[in-house]
Each structure stands twice: as structure tokens, then as C-alpha cells.
Amino acid sequence: MTDPRPYHHGALRQTLMAHALDAIAASGPTGWSLRDLARRAGVSHAAPAHHFGDKTGLLTAVAIEGYRTQARELEASWSDTHSALELGVAYVRFALANPAAFEVMYRPHLLHIDDAELIEAQAAASRPLFVAMTHLAELDPSIDPAIAAIAAWSIVHGFATLWLNGDLPRGTEHDPEGAIRAAAAYLFRPGGQRTPA
């Protein structure tokens, strides 16, 4: 007899993650339960636990996928432009296009922070920024790549968070990429060079 359920193992996992992203967008990362997701997906309440263990496991899976996507987009930006500025724009673009995942990715208290896949995905997403800062340090030995990476990350992450929270001045919301380019230009020229002090 054919199983009437519409999902096989892998598809159900992805479906539950998609419902989790919808729930995060609507209610934040804590305003829903695994039982809610099971109901949305039309499966037994035990199905999410079978795939993810618990809610923290599901949020960790969402974060892992977020970091992997972010890593691909940042790597592509750096490969295409070799511009620290455009790398920052790509970071903001990712955050604005994936607000639910972005909200979870940087909240370690919601995640299994010792998960090996999470650690690997976080490292992959961080790598392009450190590559870019190392490149700048080669052009200007006065730059400390580690400190420069913290400064650059703080700017783009802070901008993305402010934009997503609706805290930036009026007008900015119509052109977030233009706004972050203008803000980041205080540190980096469009070609990826540091603006002189």
C-alpha cells in the first residue's frame, strides 16, 4: 500500500526547516514550538523531534544552512570583485534576503554551539572576510587583519541589524546597498583599498 504522506525523509526535513523560517519571520525564534511546525507540515508531532531532536537542534540546522548560503555568496562576491567594500555589501544583501536565518545565526544561546557542522559552516562564512582583510594588509602593512576584520564585520552586521529592525533614518530603506556602500566608504574605497585617515 502506498504511504499517503507527501514527504520522504529528506524532503520532510527541508519542509520543516522552511516552516521554521516562516515561524521565525512571524513570531521570532522562540515564539513557536515543534508541535506547531508539525501541524503546519501535516505530520505527526513526533516528526520534528525525529529529524532534529529538539527545537535547539532545528534552530541549529537553520543556522547551518544560513551560514553555508552566506559563505557561498561571500565567496562569490570576493571571487568576482576582490573588493572588501563589495564583500560587505554582499553580507548586507544576504542578511536582508534571509532575515529569519540571519536572526538565528548570531544568537548562540539558541544553538548547539558545539555542533561540528555548525562550527565548520561558521568558519566557512568567516573565511572570505579574513581573506579580504589579509589582502588589505598586504597592500598596507599598518593594517592588522584581525582587527580590520572585526571593524568591517561590526559595520556590516550592525548596519544589517539596524536595517532589519527599522532603526535607520528615513530614506535608507529604499536603497540599503547604496547606504552601506556610503557608510563603509569611510573605511574602504570601492576598489577595496582602505580610505586614508
Contact map, one row per residue, 1 for C-alpha under 8 A:
11100000000000000000000000000000000000000000000000000000000000000000000000000000000000000000000000000000000000000000000000000000000000000000000000000000000000000000000000000000000000000000000000000
11110000000000000000000000000000000000000000000000000000000000000000000000000000000000000000000000000000000000000000000000000000000000000000000000000000000000000000000000000000000000000000000000000
11111000000000000000000000000000000000000000000000000000000000000000000000000000000000000000000000000000000000000000000000000000000000000000000000000000000000000000000000000000000000000000000000000
01111100000000000000000000000000000000000000000000000000000000000000000000000000000000000000000000000000000000000000000000000000000000000000000000000000000000000000000000000000000000000000000000000
00111110000000000000000000000000000000000010000000000000000000000000000000000000000000000000000000000000000000000000000000000000000000000000000000000000000000000000000000000000000000000000000000000
00011111000000000000000000000000000000000000000000000000000000000000000000000000000000000000000000000000000000000000000000000000000000000000000000000000000000000000000000000000000000000000000000000
00001111111100000000000000000000000000000000000000000000000000000000000000000000000000000000000000000000000000000000000000000000000000000000000000000000000000000000000000000000000000000000000000000
00000111111100000000000000000000000000000000000000000000000000000000000000000000000000000000000000000000000000000000000000000000000000000000000000000000000000000000000000000000000000000000000000000
00000011111110000000000000000000000000000000000000000000000000000000000000000000000000000000000000000000000000000000000000000000000000000000000000000000000000000000000000000000000000000000000000000
00000011111111000000000000000000000000000000000000000000000000000000000000000000000000000000000000000000000000000000000000000000000000000000000000000000000000000000000000000000000000000000000000000
00000011111111100000000000000000000000000000000000000000000000000000000000000000000000000000000000000000000000000000000000000000000000000000000000000000000000000000000000000000000000000000000000000
00000011111111110000000000000000000000000000000000000000000000000000000000000000000000000000000000000000000000000000000000000000000000000000000000000000000000000000000000000000000000000000000000000
00000000111111111000000000000000000000000000000100100000000000000000000000000000000000000000000000000000000000000000000000000000000000000000000000000000000000000000000000000000000000000000000000000
00000000011111111100000000000000000000000000000000000000000000000000000000000000000000000000000000000000000000000000000000000000000000000000000000000000000000000000000000000000000000000000000000000
00000000001111111110000000000000000000001000000000000000000000000000000000000000000000000000000000000000000000000000000000000000000000000000000000000000000000000000000000000000000000000000000000000
00000000000111111111000000000000000011001000000100000000000000000000000000000000000000000000000000000000000000000000000000000000000000000000000000000000000000000000000000000000000000000000000000000
00000000000011111111100000000000000000000000000000000000010011000000000000000000000000000000000000000000000000000000000000000000000000000000000000000000000000000000000000000000000000000000000000000
00000000000001111111110000000000000000000000000000000000000000000000000000000000000000000000000000000000000000000000000000000000000000000000000000000000000000000000000000000000000000000000000000000
00000000000000111111111000000000000010011000000000000000000000000000000000000000000000000000000000000000000000000000000000000000000000000000000000000000000000000000000000000000000000000000000000000
00000000000000011111111100000000000010000000000000000000010000000000000000000000000000000000000000000000000000000000000000000000000000000000000000000000000000000000000000000000000000000000000000000
00000000000000001111111110000000000000000000000000000000000001000000000000000000000000000000000000011000000000000000000000000000000000000000000000000000000000000000000000000000000000000000000000000
00000000000000000111111111000000000000000000000000000000000000000000000000000000000000000000000000010000000000000000000000000000000000000000000000000000000000000000000000000000000000000000000000000
00000000000000000011111111111011000000000000000000000000000000000000000000000000000000000000000000000000000000000000000000000000000000000000000000000000000000000000000000000000000000000000000000000
00000000000000000001111111111111000000000000000000000000000000000000000000000000000000000000000000010000000000000000000000000000000000000000000000000000000000000000000000000000000000000000000000000
00000000000000000000111111111000000000000000000000000000000000000000000000000000000000000000000000110000000000000000000000000000000000000000000000000000000000000000000000000000000000000000000000000
00000000000000000000011111110000000000000000000000000000000000000000000000000000000000000000000000000000000000000000000000000000000000000000000000000000000000000000000000000000000000000000000000000
00000000000000000000001111111111000000000000000000000000000000000000000000000000000000000000000000000000000000000000000000000000000000000000000000000000000000000000000000000000000000000000000000000
00000000000000000000001111111110000000000000000000000000000000000000000000000000000000000000000000010000000000000000000000000000000000000000000000000000000000000000000000000000000000000000000000000
00000000000000000000001110111111000000000000000000000000001000000000000000000000000000000000000000000011000000000000000000000000000000000000000000000000000000000000000000000000000000000000000000000
00000000000000000000000100111111100000000000000000000000000000000000000000000000000000000000000000000000000000000000000000000000000000000000000000000000000000000000000000000000000000000000000000000
00000000000000000000001100111111100000000000000000000000000000000000000000000000000000000000000000000000000000000000000000000000000000000000000000000000000000000000000000000000000000000000000000000
00000000000000000000001100101111110110000000000000000000000000000000000000000000000000000000000000000000000000000000000000000000000000000000000000000000000000000000000000000000000000000000000000000
00000000000000000000000000000111111110000000000000000010000000000000000000000000000000000000000000000000000000000000000000000000000000000000000000000000000000000000000000000000000000000000000000000
00000000000000000000000000000001111111000000100110000110000000000000000000000000000000000000000000000000000000000000000000000000000000000000000000000000000000000000000000000000000000000000000000000
00000000000000000000000000000000111111100000110100000000000000000000000000000000000000000000000000000000000000000000000000000000000000000000000000000000000000000000000000000000000000000000000000000
00000000000000000000000000000001111111110000000000000000000000000000000000000000000000000000000000000000000000000000000000000000000000000000000000000000000000000000000000000000000000000000000000000
00000000000000010011000000000001111111111000000100000000000000000000000000000000000000000000000000000000000000000000000000000000000000000000000000000000000000000000000000000000000000000000000000000
00000000000000010000000000000000011111111111111100000000000000000000000000000000000000000000000000000000000000000000000000000000000000000000000000000000000000000000000000000000000000000000000000000
00000000000000000000000000000000001111111111100000000000000000000000000000000000000000000000000000000000000000000000000000000000000000000000000000000000000000000000000000000000000000000000000000000
00000000000000000010000000000000000111111110000000000000000000000000000000000000000000000000000000000000000000000000000000000000000000000000000000000000000000000000000000000000000000000000000000000
00000000000000110010000000000000000011111110000000000000000000000000000000000000000000000000000000000000000000000000000000000000000000000000000000000000000000000000000000000000000000000000000000000
00000000000000000000000000000000000001111111000000000000000000000000000000000000000000000000000000000000000000000000000000000000000000000000000000000000000000000000000000000000000000000000000000000
00001000000000000000000000000000000001111111101000000000000000000000000000000000000000000000000000000000000000000000000000000000000000000000000000000000000000000000000000000000000000000000000000000
00000000000000000000000000000000000001100111111000000000000000000000000000000000000000000000000000000000000000000000000000000000000000000000000000000000000000000000000000000000000000000000000000000
00000000000000000000000000000000011001100011111110000000000000000000000000000000000000000000000000000000000000000000000000000000000000000000000000000000000000000000000000000000000000000000000000000
00000000000000000000000000000000001001000001111111000000000000000000000000000000000000000000000000000000000000000000000000000000000000000000000000000000000000000000000000000000000000000000000000000
00000000000000000000000000000000000001000011111111100000000000000000000000000000000000000000000000000000000000000000000000000000000000000000000000000000000000000000000000000000000000000000000000000
00000000000010010000000000000000011011000000111111111100010000000000000000000000000000000000000000000000000000000000000000000000000000000000000000000000000000000000000000000000000000000000000000000
00000000000000000000000000000000010000000000111111111110000000000000000000000000000000000000000000000000000000000000000000000000000000000000000000000000000000000000000000000000000000000000000000000
00000000000000000000000000000000000000000000011111111000000000000000000000000000000000000000000000000000000000000000000000000000000000000000000000000000000000000000000000000000000000000000000000000
00000000000010000000000000000000000000000000001111111000000000000000000000000000000000000000000000000000000000000000000000000000000000000000000000000000000000000000000000000000000000000000000000000
00000000000000000000000000000000000000000000000111111110110010000000000000000000000000000000000000000000000000000000000000000000000000000000000000000000000000000000000000000000000000000000000000000
00000000000000000000000000000000000000000000000111111111110000000000000000000000000000000000000000000000000000000000000000000000000000000000000000000000000000000000000000000000000000000000000000000
00000000000000000000000000000000010000000000000110011111110000000000000000000000000000000000000000000000000000000000000000000000000000000000000000000000000000000000000000000000000000000000000000000
00000000000000000000000000000000110000000000000010011111111000000000000000000000000000000000000000000000000000000000000000000000000000000000000000000000000000000000000000000000000000000000000000000
00000000000000000000000000000000000000000000000000001111111100000000000000000000000000000000000000000000000001110000000000000000000000000000000000000000000000000000000000000000000000000000000000000
00000000000000000000000000000000000000000000000000011111111110000000000000000000000000000000000000000000000000110000000000000000000000000000000000000000000000000000000000000000000000000000000000000
00000000000000001001000000000000000000000000000100011111111111000000000000000000000000000000000000000000000000000000000000000000000000000000000000000000000000000000000000000000000000000000000000000
00000000000000000000000000001000000000000000000000000011111111100000000000000000000000000000000000000001000001100000000000000000000000000000000000000000000000000000000000000000000000000000000000000
00000000000000000000000000000000000000000000000000000001111111110000000000000000000000000000000000000000000001110000010000000000000000000000000000000000000000000000000000000000000000000000000000000
00000000000000001000000000000000000000000000000000010000111111111000000000000000000000000000000000000000000000000000010000000000000000000000000000000000000000000000000000000000000000000000000000000
00000000000000001000100000000000000000000000000000000000011111111100000000000000000000000000000000001001100000000000000000000000000000000000000000000000000000000000000000000000000000000000000000000
00000000000000000000000000000000000000000000000000000000001111111110000000000000000000000000000000001101100000000000010000000000000000000000000000000000000000000000000000000000000000000000000000000
00000000000000000000000000000000000000000000000000000000000111111111000000000000000000000000000000000000100000000000110011000000000000000000000000000000000000000000000000000000000000000000000000000
00000000000000000000000000000000000000000000000000000000000011111111100000000000000000000000000000000000000000000000000010000000000000000000000000000000000000000000000000000000000000000000000000000
00000000000000000000000000000000000000000000000000000000000001111111110000000000000000000000000001001100100000000000000000000000000000000000000000000000000000000000000000000000000000000000000000000
00000000000000000000000000000000000000000000000000000000000000111111111000000000000000000000000000000000100000000000000011011000000000000000000000000000000000000000000000000000000000000000000000000
00000000000000000000000000000000000000000000000000000000000000011111111100000000000000000000000000000000000000000000000011011000000000000000000000000000000000000000000000000000000000000000000000000
00000000000000000000000000000000000000000000000000000000000000001111111110000000000000000000000000000000000000000000000000000000000000000000000000000000000000000000000000000000000000000000000000000
00000000000000000000000000000000000000000000000000000000000000000111111111000000000000000010010000000000000000000000000000001000000000000000000000000000000000000000000000000000000000000000000000000
00000000000000000000000000000000000000000000000000000000000000000011111111100000000000000000000000000000000000000000000010011111000000000000000000000000000000000000000000000000000000000000000000000
00000000000000000000000000000000000000000000000000000000000000000001111111110000000000000000000000000000000000000000000000001000000000000000000000000000000000000000000000000000000000000000000000000
00000000000000000000000000000000000000000000000000000000000000000000111111111000000000000100010000000000000000000000000000000000000000000000000000000000000000000000000000000000000000000000000000000
00000000000000000000000000000000000000000000000000000000000000000000011111111100000000100110000000000000000000000000000000001001000000000000000000000000000000000000000000000000000000000000000000000
00000000000000000000000000000000000000000000000000000000000000000000001111111110000000000000000000000000000000000000000000000001000000000000000000000000000000000000000000000000000000000000000000000
00000000000000000000000000000000000000000000000000000000000000000000000111111111000000000000000000000000000000000000000000000000000000000000000000000000000000000000000000000000000000000000000000000
00000000000000000000000000000000000000000000000000000000000000000000000011111111110001100100000000000000000000000000000000000000000000000000000000000000000000000000000000000000000000000000000000000
00000000000000000000000000000000000000000000000000000000000000000000000001111111111101100000000000000000000000000000000000000001000100000000000000000000000000000000000000000000000000000000000000000
00000000000000000000000000000000000000000000000000000000000000000000000000111111110000000000000000000000000000000000000000000000000000000000000000000000000000000000000000000000000000000000000000000
00000000000000000000000000000000000000000000000000000000000000000000000000011111110000000000000000000000000000000000000000000000000000000000000000000000000000000000000000000000000000000000000000000
00000000000000000000000000000000000000000000000000000000000000000000000000001111111001000000000000000000000000000000000000000000000000000000000000000000000000000000000000000000000000000000000000000
00000000000000000000000000000000000000000000000000000000000000000000000000001111111101100000000000000000000000000000000000000000000100000000000000000000000000000000000000000000000000000000001100000
00000000000000000000000000000000000000000000000000000000000000000000000000000100111111100000000000000000000000000000000000000000000100000000000000000000000000000000000000000000000000000000011110000
00000000000000000000000000000000000000000000000000000000000000000000000000000100011111110000000000000000000000000000000000000000100110000000000000000000000000000000000000000000000000000001011110000
00000000000000000000000000000000000000000000000000000000000000000000000000000000001111111000000000000000000000000000000000000000000000000000000000000000000000000000000000000000000010011001111100000
00000000000000000000000000000000000000000000000000000000000000000000000000001100111111111100000000000000000000000000000000000000000000000000000000000000000000000000000000000000000010000000010100000
00000000000000000000000000000000000000000000000000000000000000000000000001001100011111111110000000000000000000000000000000000000100000000000000000000000000000000000000000000000000000000000000000000
00000000000000000000000000000000000000000000000000000000000000000000000000000000000111111111000000000000000000000000000000000000000000000000000000000001100100000000000000000000000100010000000000000
00000000000000000000000000000000000000000000000000000000000000000000000000000000000011111111100000000000000000000000000000000000000000000000000000000000000100000000000000000000100110000000000000000
00000000000000000000000000000000000000000000000000000000000000000000000011001000000001111111110000000000000000000000000000000000000000000000000000000000000000000000000000000000000000000000000000000
00000000000000000000000000000000000000000000000000000000000000000000010001000000000000111111111000000000000000000000000000000000000000000000000000000000000110000000000000000000000000000000000000000
00000000000000000000000000000000000000000000000000000000000000000000000000000000000000011111111100000000000000000000000000000000000000000000000000000000000110110000000000000000100100000000000000000
00000000000000000000000000000000000000000000000000000000000000000000000000000000000000001111111110000000000000000000000000000000000000000000000000000000000000000000000000000000100000000000000000000
00000000000000000000000000000000000000000000000000000000000000000000010010000000000000000111111111000000000000000000000000000000000000000000000000000000000000000000000000000000000000000000000000000
00000000000000000000000000000000000000000000000000000000000000000000000000000000000000000011111111100100000000000000000000000000000000000000000000000000000000010000000000000000000000000000000000000
00000000000000000000000000000000000000000000000000000000000000000000000000000000000000000001111111100000000000000000000000000000000000000000000000000000000000010001000000000000000000000000000000000
00000000000000000000000000000000000000000000000000000000000000000000000000000000000000000000111111100000000000000000000000000000000000000000000000000000000000000000000000000000000000000000000000000
00000000000000000000000000000000000000000000000000000000000000000100000000000000000000000000011111111100000000000000000000000000000000000000000000000000000000000000000000000000000000000000000000000
00000000000000000000000010000000000000000000000000000000000000000000000000000000000000000000001111111110000000000000000000000000000000000000000000000000000000000001000000000000000000000000000000000
00000000000000000000110110010000000000000000000000000000000000000000000000000000000000000000000001111111000000000000000000000000000000000000000000000000000000000000000000000000000000000000000000000
00000000000000000000100000000000000000000000000000000000000001100100000000000000000000000000000001111111100000000000000000000000000000000000000000000000000000000000000000000000000000000000000000000
00000000000000000000000000000000000000000000000000000000000000100100000000000000000000000000001001111111110000000000000000000000000000000000000000000000000000000000000000000000000000000000000000000
00000000000000000000000000001000000000000000000000000000000000000000000000000000000000000000000000111111111000000000000000000000000000000000000000000000000000000000000000000000000000000000000000000
00000000000000000000000000001000000000000000000000000000001001100000000000000000000000000000000000011111111001000000000000000000000000000000000000000000000000000000000000000000000000000000000000000
00000000000000000000000000000000000000000000000000000000000001110110000000000000000000000000000000001111111100000000000000000000000000000000000000000000000000000000000000000000000000000000000000000
00000000000000000000000000000000000000000000000000000000000000000000000000000000000000000000000000000111111100000000000000000000000000000000000000000000000000000000000000000000000000000000000000000
00000000000000000000000000000000000000000000000000000000000000000000000000000000000000000000000000000011111111100000000000000000000000000000000000000000000000000000000000000000000000000000000000000
00000000000000000000000000000000000000000000000000000000000000000000000000000000000000000000000000000000111111111000000000000000000000000000000000000000000000000000000000000000000000000000000000000
00000000000000000000000000000000000000000000000000000000000000000000000000000000000000000000000000000000001111111000000000000000000000000000000000000000000000000000000000000000000000000000000000000
00000000000000000000000000000000000000000000000000000001001100000000000000000000000000000000000000000001001111110000000000000000000000000000000000000000000000000000000000000000000000000000000000000
00000000000000000000000000000000000000000000000000000001101100000000000000000000000000000000000000000000001111111000000000000000000000000000000000000000000000000000000000000000000000000000000000000
00000000000000000000000000000000000000000000000000000001100100000000000000000000000000000000000000000000000111111110000000000000000000000000000000000000000000000000000000000000000000000000000000000
00000000000000000000000000000000000000000000000000000000000000000000000000000000000000000000000000000000000110111110011000000000000000000000000000000000000000000000000000000000000000000000000000000
00000000000000000000000000000000000000000000000000000000000000000000000000000000000000000000000000000000000000011111011000000000000000000000000000000000000000000000000000000000000000000000000000000
00000000000000000000000000000000000000000000000000000000000000000000000000000000000000000000000000000000000000011111111000000000000000000000000000000000000000000000000000000000000000000000000000000
00000000000000000000000000000000000000000000000000000000000000000000000000000000000000000000000000000000000000000111111100000000000000000000000000000000000000000000000000000000000000000000000000000
00000000000000000000000000000000000000000000000000000000000000010000000000000000000000000000000000000000000000000011111110000000000000000000000000000000000000000000000000000000000000000000000000000
00000000000000000000000000000000000000000000000000000000000110110000000000000000000000000000000000000000000000001111111111000000000000000000000000000000000000000000000000000000000000000000000000000
00000000000000000000000000000000000000000000000000000000000000000000000000000000000000000000000000000000000000001111111111100000000000000000000000000000000000000000000000000000000000000000000000000
00000000000000000000000000000000000000000000000000000000000000000000000000000000000000000000000000000000000000000001111111110000000000000000000000000000000000000000000000000000000000000000000000000
00000000000000000000000000000000000000000000000000000000000000011011001000000000000000000000000000000000000000000000111111111000000000000000000000000000000000000000000000000000000000000000000000000
00000000000000000000000000000000000000000000000000000000000000010011000000000000000000000000000000000000000000000000011111111100000000000000000000000000000000000000000000000000000000000000000000000
00000000000000000000000000000000000000000000000000000000000000000000000000000000000000000000000000000000000000000000001111111110000000000000000000000000000000000000000000000000000000000000000000000
00000000000000000000000000000000000000000000000000000000000000000011001000000000000000000000000000000000000000000000000111111111000000000000000000000000000000000000000000000000000000000000000000000
00000000000000000000000000000000000000000000000000000000000000000011011101000000000000000000000000000000000000000000000011111111000000000000000000000000000000000000000000000000000000000000000000000
00000000000000000000000000000000000000000000000000000000000000000000001000000000000000000000000000000000000000000000000001111111110000000000000000000000000000000000000000000000000000000000000000000
00000000000000000000000000000000000000000000000000000000000000000000001000000000000000000000000000000000000000000000000000111111111000000000000000000000000000000000000000000000000000000000000000000
00000000000000000000000000000000000000000000000000000000000000000000001001100100000000000000000000000000000000000000000000011111111100000000000000000000000000000000000000000000000000000000000000000
00000000000000000000000000000000000000000000000000000000000000000000000000000000000100100000000000000000000000000000000000000111111110000000000000001000100000000000000000000000000000000000000000000
00000000000000000000000000000000000000000000000000000000000000000000000000000000000000000000000000000000000000000000000000000111111111000000000011001000000000000000000000000000000000000000000000000
00000000000000000000000000000000000000000000000000000000000000000000000000000000000000000000000000000000000000000000000000000011111111100000000000000000000000000000000000000000000000000000000000000
00000000000000000000000000000000000000000000000000000000000000000000000000000100011100000000000000000000000000000000000000000001111111110000000000000000000000000000000000000000000000000000000000000
00000000000000000000000000000000000000000000000000000000000000000000000000000000000100000000000000000000000000000000000000000000111111111000000011011000000000000000000000000000000000000000000000000
00000000000000000000000000000000000000000000000000000000000000000000000000000000000000000000000000000000000000000000000000000000011111111100000010000000000000000000000000000000000000000000000000000
00000000000000000000000000000000000000000000000000000000000000000000000000000000000000000000000000000000000000000000000000000000001111111110000000000000000000000000000000000000000000000000000000000
00000000000000000000000000000000000000000000000000000000000000000000000000000000000000000000000000000000000000000000000000000000000111111111001010000000000000000000000000000000000000000000000111000
00000000000000000000000000000000000000000000000000000000000000000000000000000000000000000000000000000000000000000000000000000000000011111111111110000000000000000000000000000000000000000000000000000
00000000000000000000000000000000000000000000000000000000000000000000000000000000000000000000000000000000000000000000000000000000000001111111100000000000000000000000000000000000000000000000000000000
00000000000000000000000000000000000000000000000000000000000000000000000000000000000000000000000000000000000000000000000000000000000000111111100000000000000000000000000000000000000000000000000000000
00000000000000000000000000000000000000000000000000000000000000000000000000000000000000000000000000000000000000000000000000000000000000011111111000000000000000000000000000000000000000000000000000000
00000000000000000000000000000000000000000000000000000000000000000000000000000000000000000000000000000000000000000000000000000000000000001111111100000000000000000000000000000000000000000000000000000
00000000000000000000000000000000000000000000000000000000000000000000000000000000000000000000000000000000000000000000000000000000000000001001111100000000000000000000000000000000000000000000000000000
00000000000000000000000000000000000000000000000000000000000000000000000000000000000000000000000000000000000000000000000000000000000000011001111110110000000000000000000000000000000000000000000000000
00000000000000000000000000000000000000000000000000000000000000000000000000000000000000000000000000000000000000000000000000000000000000001000111111110000000000000000000000000000000000000000000000000
00000000000000000000000000000000000000000000000000000000000000000000000000000000000000000000000000000000000000000000000000000000010011011000001111111000000000000000000000000000000000000000000000000
00000000000000000000000000000000000000000000000000000000000000000000000000000000000000000000000000000000000000000000000000000000010010000000000111111100000000000000000000000000000000000000000000000
00000000000000000000000000000000000000000000000000000000000000000000000000000000000000000000000000000000000000000000000000000000000000000000001111111110000000000000000000000000000000000000000000000
00000000000000000000000000000000000000000000000000000000000000000000000000000000000000000000000000000000000000000000000000000000000010000000001111111111000000000000000000000000000000000000000000000
00000000000000000000000000000000000000000000000000000000000000000000000000000000000000000000000000000000000000000000000000000000110010000000000011111111100000000000000000000000000000000000000000000
00000000000000000000000000000000000000000000000000000000000000000000000000000000000000000000000000000000000000000000000000000000000000000000000001111111110000000000000000000000000000000000000000000
00000000000000000000000000000000000000000000000000000000000000000000000000000000000000000000000000000000000000000000000000000000000000000000000000111111111000000000000000000000000000000000000000000
00000000000000000000000000000000000000000000000000000000000000000000000000000000000000010000000000000000000000000000000000000000000000000000000000011111111100000000000000000000000000000000000000000
00000000000000000000000000000000000000000000000000000000000000000000000000000000000000010000000000000000000000000000000000000000100000000000000000001111111111000000000000000000000000000000000000000
00000000000000000000000000000000000000000000000000000000000000000000000000000000000000000000000000000000000000000000000000000000000000000000000000000111111111000000000000000000000000000000000000000
00000000000000000000000000000000000000000000000000000000000000000000000000000000000000000000000000000000000000000000000000000000000000000000000000000011111111100000000000000000000000010000000000000
00000000000000000000000000000000000000000000000000000000000000000000000000000000000000011011000000000000000000000000000000000000000000000000000000000001111111110000000000000000000100010000000000000
00000000000000000000000000000000000000000000000000000000000000000000000000000000000000000011000000000000000000000000000000000000000000000000000000000000111111111000000000000000000000000000000000000
00000000000000000000000000000000000000000000000000000000000000000000000000000000000000000000000000000000000000000000000000000000000000000000000000000000111111111100000000000000000000000000000000000
00000000000000000000000000000000000000000000000000000000000000000000000000000000000000000001000000000000000000000000000000000000000000000000000000000000001111111110000000000000000100000000000000000
00000000000000000000000000000000000000000000000000000000000000000000000000000000000000000001001100000000000000000000000000000000000000000000000000000000000111111111000000000000000000000000000000000
00000000000000000000000000000000000000000000000000000000000000000000000000000000000000000000000000000000000000000000000000000000000000000000000000000000000011111111100000000000000000000000000000000
00000000000000000000000000000000000000000000000000000000000000000000000000000000000000000000000000000000000000000000000000000000000000000000000000000000000001111111111100000000000000000000000000000
00000000000000000000000000000000000000000000000000000000000000000000000000000000000000000000000000000000000000000000000000000000000000000000000000000000000000111111111100001001000000000000000000000
00000000000000000000000000000000000000000000000000000000000000000000000000000000000000000000000100100000000000000000000000000000000000000000000000000000000000011111111000000000000000000000000000000
00000000000000000000000000000000000000000000000000000000000000000000000000000000000000000000000000000000000000000000000000000000000000000000000000000000000000001111111000000000000000000000000000000
00000000000000000000000000000000000000000000000000000000000000000000000000000000000000000000000000000000000000000000000000000000000000000000000000000000000000000111111100000000000000000000000000000
00000000000000000000000000000000000000000000000000000000000000000000000000000000000000000000000000000000000000000000000000000000000000000000000000000000000000000111111110000000000000000000000000000
00000000000000000000000000000000000000000000000000000000000000000000000000000000000000000000000000000000000000000000000000000000000000000000000000000000000000000110011111011000000000000000000000000
00000000000000000000000000000000000000000000000000000000000000000000000000000000000000000000000000000000000000000000000000000000000000000000000000000000000000000000001111110000000000000000000000000
00000000000000000000000000000000000000000000000000000000000000000000000000000000000000000000000000000000000000000000000000000000000000000000000000000000000000000000000111111000000000000000000000000
00000000000000000000000000000000000000000000000000000000000000000000000000000000000000000000000000000000000000000000000000000000000000000000000000000000000000000000000011111110000000000000000000000
00000000000000000000000000000000000000000000000000000000000000000000000000000000000000000000000000000000000000000000000000000000000000000000000000000000000000000000000111111111001000000000000000000
00000000000000000000000000000000000000000000000000000000000000000000000000000000000000000000000000000000000000000000000000000000000000000000000000000000000000000010000101111111000000000000000000000
00000000000000000000000000000000000000000000000000000000000000000000000000000000000000000000000000000000000000000000000000000000000000000000000000000000000000000000000000111111000000000000000000000
00000000000000000000000000000000000000000000000000000000000000000000000000000000000000000000000000000000000000000000000000000000000000000000000000000000000000000000000000111111111000000000000000000
00000000000000000000000000000000000000000000000000000000000000000000000000000000000000000000000000000000000000000000000000000000000000000000000000000000000000000010000000011111111100000000000000000
00000000000000000000000000000000000000000000000000000000000000000000000000000000000000001001100000000000000000000000000000000000000000000000000000000000000000000000000000000011111110000000000000000
00000000000000000000000000000000000000000000000000000000000000000000000000000000000000000000000000000000000000000000000000000000000000000000000000000000000000000000000000000011111111000000000000000
00000000000000000000000000000000000000000000000000000000000000000000000000000000000000000000000000000000000000000000000000000000000000000000000000000000000000000000000000010011111111100000000000000
00000000000000000000000000000000000000000000000000000000000000000000000000000000000000011001000000000000000000000000000000000000000000000000000000000000000100100000000000000001111111110000000000000
00000000000000000000000000000000000000000000000000000000000000000000000000000000000011001000000000000000000000000000000000000000000000000000000000000000000000000000000000000000111111111000000000000
00000000000000000000000000000000000000000000000000000000000000000000000000000000000000000000000000000000000000000000000000000000000000000000000000000000000000000000000000000000011111111100000000000
00000000000000000000000000000000000000000000000000000000000000000000000000000000000000000000000000000000000000000000000000000000000000000000000000000000000000000000000000000000001111111100000000000
00000000000000000000000000000000000000000000000000000000000000000000000000000000000010010000000000000000000000000000000000000000000000000000000000000000001100000000000000000000000111111111000000000
00000000000000000000000000000000000000000000000000000000000000000000000000000000000010000000000000000000000000000000000000000000000000000000000000000000000000000000000000000000000011111111110000100
00000000000000000000000000000000000000000000000000000000000000000000000000000000000000000000000000000000000000000000000000000000000000000000000000000000000000000000000000000000000001111111100000100
00000000000000000000000000000000000000000000000000000000000000000000000000000000000000000000000000000000000000000000000000000000000000000000000000000000000000000000000000000000000000011111100001100
00000000000000000000000000000000000000000000000000000000000000000000000000000000000110000000000000000000000000000000000000000000000000000000000000000000000000000000000000000000000000011111111111100
00000000000000000000000000000000000000000000000000000000000000000000000000000000000010000000000000000000000000000000000000000000000000000000000000000000000000000000000000000000000000001111111111100
00000000000000000000000000000000000000000000000000000000000000000000000000000000001111000000000000000000000000000000000000000000000000000000000000000000000000000000000000000000000000001001111110000
00000000000000000000000000000000000000000000000000000000000000000000000000000000011110000000000000000000000000000000000000000000000000000000000000000000000000000000000000000000000000000001111110000
00000000000000000000000000000000000000000000000000000000000000000000000000000000011111000000000000000000000000000000000000000000000000010000000000000000000000000000000000000000000000000001111111000
00000000000000000000000000000000000000000000000000000000000000000000000000000000001100000000000000000000000000000000000000000000000000010000000000000000000000000000000000000000000000000001111111100
00000000000000000000000000000000000000000000000000000000000000000000000000000000000000000000000000000000000000000000000000000000000000010000000000000000000000000000000000000000000000000011100111110
00000000000000000000000000000000000000000000000000000000000000000000000000000000000000000000000000000000000000000000000000000000000000000000000000000000000000000000000000000000000000001111100011111
00000000000000000000000000000000000000000000000000000000000000000000000000000000000000000000000000000000000000000000000000000000000000000000000000000000000000000000000000000000000000000000000001111
00000000000000000000000000000000000000000000000000000000000000000000000000000000000000000000000000000000000000000000000000000000000000000000000000000000000000000000000000000000000000000000000000111
